[in-house]
Amino acid sequence: MKWEDVRDLQDGYFKRIVGIKRETFNKVLIALRQSYAEKHVKGGRKSKLSLENMLLATLDYLREYRTLDHLSVTYHIHVSNLHRNIIWCEDEMIKMDMFSLPGMKALRSDKYKEVTIDVTECIIERPTKGQKTYYSGKKNDTP
């Protein structure tokens, strides 16, 4: 979804689609504009994405767990540029303290002491007698 698609939605529907209220979106957008202006004071290449679309892409990435490949097709931007924009938006939102996005230090702290690991047994298929001539699992196939 792009900004042009969600700009004119009603407030309740906007929150259901985007994931945050329109007022919160506007507050984050104002803070991102200030930070973006500070970042580009001395010049530099501007992003192909508008700040609204950059924020929407970040929220899509965080909320829907879409891959960067899918998002890059949606926003018509290369994957590496999209990744850089999303990381920048996440960092700026963490600095704002409006969202509870913990940093890596918080995730690595001793707060999380239990980890669940799925160690289910998995059957490995072995070749049958007729497949041995086509099976390349061995280094030396001697008949």
Residue pairs with C-beta under 8 A, 6 or more apart in sequence:
1 17
1 18
1 56
1 60
1 74
2 53
2 56
2 74
2 75
3 50
3 52
3 53
3 56
6 14
6 17
6 18
6 56
7 52
9 17
11 21
11 22
14 21
14 22
14 25
15 21
15 22
18 25
18 56
18 59
19 59
19 63
20 28
20 59
24 98
25 55
27 98
28 55
28 93
28 96
28 98
29 51
29 52
29 55
31 92
31 96
31 98
32 51
32 54
32 55
32 89
32 92
33 51
35 92
35 95
36 51
40 46
47 54
47 81
47 85
48 76
48 77
48 81
49 57
49 75
49 77
49 82
49 85
53 75
54 85
54 86
54 88
54 89
55 89
57 71
57 74
57 75
57 82
57 85
57 86
57 89
58 85
58 86
58 89
58 90
58 93
60 66
60 71
60 74
61 68
61 71
61 86
62 90
68 79
68 82
68 83
68 86
69 79
71 82
72 78
72 79
72 82
75 82
77 85
90 101
93 99
93 101
94 101
94 103
127 134
127 135
127 137
132 141
133 141
